[in-house]
């Protein structure tokens, strides 16, 4: 009998996902011709034609964290909606709670977290589902968010063009840093890290923050950006590859231009994980015509958002290259399996 292949925690491999999509949810399987963007590697959300505007729909779970889980759930869905150029409007969630570790305070905290975060972003909570289950050992929240966008403002990951520059905002390993600090606080203390260091890492949730709302809106409202993509599981290199796959292009990335923030750099060494392949909600990838890249970087700086050009898209589909410190080209290795899965 043939041995069944084991799967690891995290995203499905792109090849397997592409197989599933082509067999079950490709355009040939669509029933409603109003679907403008359906299931596709690299695209952040679905798009449906509702007449004068597009409806943009996204769902995303929170599985790595317990602390501030409602804040995470709203923001990771918001990030994908705003990457499409859309305004987030209506939020639902499925809240699954562990039978052995749930009390009223936990339930109230998650509900308050979700509602307060939505209120701060002008989003209406419209429903969902909550249940206590024996199948989990910690809470899980699956968010679902709807937004809308004027048809001429829609942005797709598949819109990147040859020679477009790749702009990275803030830096990398943002979400991973706050996850580690919040889930591994006692371990960090045992290793001798100060309370000040740990608190700073925990506060990465808010500063630099896992939200890309501001930079996405500023970019799309002031420039014709060709694509925007949220860096989640798999980290920076996976995010770049997903945009390249969607746009049928190659990439050339300059590793020296990538901003690895100080605290993530320290945690990378401690846990022996690759910062370029660690979850980083809060980092936004933008592709733009080189003529306008400097103006965009300057405008983001004026809004308090650091950014830098880290590479460009090339015509060589499937060729992902990385310039090292000696200016030599090598293959940019990416993985769908996030480094954070090694430790949480």
N, C-alpha and C positions, 0 to 999 in steps of 0.2 A: 504494500500500500504506500502511495506517495506521501512523503512527509509534508504536512502543512507548513507554509511559510509563516514565520512569526513576524508580527508587526510591532514597531516601537512607538512610544508615546509621541504625539505631535501630528503635524500635517501628513496627509498621504503623500507619497512620492508623486512628483508631477506626471511621470509616465503612466502610473496606475490611474491617477485622477483623470488624465486625458482619455484613457481607455474607457473609464466609466462615463465620462461626459459624452464621448462620441457614440457610445452604445445606447445611452438612455436619455440624455438631455440635450443633444445637439440640435441645431436649428431645424433639422428634418423632423424632430419629434415635437416641435412646438405646436400647440393647438390654437393659441391666440396670436394673431398676426400683429397685435399691438405691442408685443414684446420687442423692444429695440435692442436691449442688451440682456442676454440670458446668462446661463452658467458658462464661465470661461476663466481659464487660469490667468491671474493677474488683474482681472477687473474687480473692483472693490464692491460693487453692488449691481443689482438688476435695475433696468430702466424700462418703464412702461409708458406708452403714448396715451395720455389722457385728454387729448384735444389741443388746447392752447398751451399746455405745459406737459413736462414729463414727471411721472411719479418715480421716485428712486427708493428701492427697498433693500434692506440689509438685515442679516441676522448674524450674531456672533456670541459665543459663550465665554464665560470667565471660568477657567479651570485650574489656574496655577495659584490663586490667592484666596484668602479668607478675609483679611482685614480690608476695609473700605471697598468691599466687593461691588456694592451698588454704584459707587463712583466709577469704578473701572468699567462696569457693564454698560453704562450710558456712554461714556467717553469713547470706548473702542468702536462702538457703533456709529457715533457721531463722526469720528475720524473718517470712516469709510464713506459716509454720506457726503461730507464736505469735499473729499477728494474727487467726487464727481461734479463738483461745482454747485451742489444742491444745498438748500436750506433744510436742516432737520426739523421735523414738525411733530410727529406722533410716535410715542414709544410704548411698547409692550414688553413684558418679561415673563419668563417661566422661572420660578424660584423653587429649586429642589433643596430640601433641608434634611440633614442626617437625623435619624430617629434617636440616636444616643447622645447627640450633642446640641439639641435645639431647646431653647427656652423662649419666653415671650420677649425678653430683651434683645435676643438675636434677631427675631422676626421684625421687631420695631426698628432696630438699627438699619437693617437692609431696606425696609420700606422707606424710612426717612432719607437714607442715602440716595436712593433712586429718585424720590420726589424732589428733594432739595437740588440735586444736580440738574434734573430736567428743568426745574423752575428757573435756575440761573442761566440756562441756555435758551429759554423761550420755547421749550418743548412741552407738549401736553401728554401726560400719561393716560392712555386710553384703555388699559386693561392688561390681562395676562392670566397666569395660573400659578398657584402656590400649593405645594404638597410636601408632606414629610414622608421620607422613604428610607427603607432599610438598606438600600443599595449603595449608599454613600457614607463616607466617613467625614466629609466636610461640605459646607454649602456650595451650591453651584447655581449661577444665574445665567440664563440664556436670554440675551436681549434681541429685540426685533424693532427696527426703526424705519419709519417712512419719512421721506422728504420730497421736496419738489424743486424743479429748476426750469427756468426759461429755456426754450429749446436751443437758443444761440449761445447759452452759457454752459452747456453740458461738456464735461471733460472726461475723457476715457484714458485708461492706462494704455490702451492700444493706439493712442494718438501720437506717440513719440515719433520723431522724424530723424533720418540720417543726419549726423553732425550736430543735432541738438545737444546742448550742454546739460549735464546732470547736476542739479543744485540740491545740496543736502542742508536741511535746517538743523540748528542746535548742535547736534552731535549724535553719537550712537550709544546703545546699551542703556537707554533711559529707563524704560519700564523694567528691564531686568534688574537694574540697581535697586529700585524701590521694592521689588518682589523679594530679592535676597535679604534686604535689610529688615523687612517686615516678617518674613517667614523664618529667617535664620538669625534672629537677633541674639539669642542666647549663645549660639555658636560663635558669633563675632565677638561677643564679650569674653568668652573663654579664650579666644585667640588674642586678647589684649587690645582690641580696638576700643577707642574712647566713645563715650556716650555722644559726644559732639559729632564724631564721624558717622556713627550709626544713625543719628537723627537727621543729619544732612542727606544721607542715602535714602532714608525713609521719605524725606521731603521731596525727593526727585519726582514723586507722584504729582506735585504741584509746581516745583521749580527745579529744573526747567519745565517739568510737567509732561504728562502723557497726552495732553490735548494738542491737536494741530489745527484747531478751529480757526484761530486768528490768522496764522500764516497762509492757510489755504484760501481764506476769504480775501485777504490782502492781495495775494498773488493773482487769483482769478478775476478780481474786480478791476485790477489795474494793468494787466498784461494778457496777451494771448498765449497762455501756457498750453503746451501740446499734451502734457499728461501730468497727473499727480498720483502718488501712490504712498500709502501708509505702510510703515515698516513694522511688521508684527512678528509672528513666529518665523524663525529662520534668520532673523536679523537683516542687516544691511545687504549683504551679498545676495540673499534669497530675494529680497525686495527688488533689487536691481534686475536680477534674472527674470523675475515675474513680469516686470515691465517690458523687458526685452522680448520675452516669449510672446506677450500679448501684441507687441508692435512688430514682431517678426524681424528683429534687428540683432546686431551684436553690440558689445560694449567695450570700451577701453577706460579703465578706472585707475586713477593715480592714488595709490594707497597713502602716500605722504600728505595728501590733501584732506584726508578723513579725520575729523575731530573726535578722538577718543577722550572723553572727559576724564578728569583726574580720579574721581571715585570709582567709576567703572573700570578704569585701568588697574586700580589696586585690587578690586574684587576679581578681575580676570586672572591675576597672578595667584591670588589666594586659592581660588577654586579650580584653577587650571582649565579655564574655559575661554573660548575664542570670542572676543568682543564683537567681531564682524558677523557672527552667526548667532547672536543672542537677541532675544525679543526687545524691540525698541519702539513701542508706541510712543509718540511724542516727536519722533523724527519723520520729516516729510521729504519725499523725493519729488522733485519738480523737473520736468524737461522743458526747455525753452530755446528758441532761436538764439544763437550766440550773440547776435546784434543787441539783444535786450537783456542779456544775463546780468551784466554789471549794474544796470539800472534797477533790476529786481533785487539784487543783493543789497544795494544801497537803500532801497525803500524798506526792505525788511529790517535792516539795521536801525533805521529811523524809528521803526515800530518796536524796537527792543528785541528783535529776533536775529540771532547770529545765523549766518549761512555761508556756504562756500561752494564753488564749482569743483566737483571731484572727478569729473570725467566727461565722456561723451558717448553718444550712441553711434554705431557704425553700420555700414550696409551688410556686413558679414553675419547673416542670421546664424545664431547658435554659437558664435565665437565670443567667448567672454574672457577678456584679457585684463591683467592687472599689472600696472607698473610698480616695481618694487623700489626700495631706497636707492638702488644703483641705476635706476631708469631702465631696467631690463624688463621685458615683457614675459609674463608667465600666465598660465591659465588661472582665472578666478574661480576657485572651487567654492561652490555653494551647496548647502544642504537644507532640505525642508524640515529636518529634525532639529529643533532648537536646543542650544547648549544648556538652557535653564533646566531642561528635563533631567540633566545629570544630577541635580542637587535639590530639587523641590518635588 
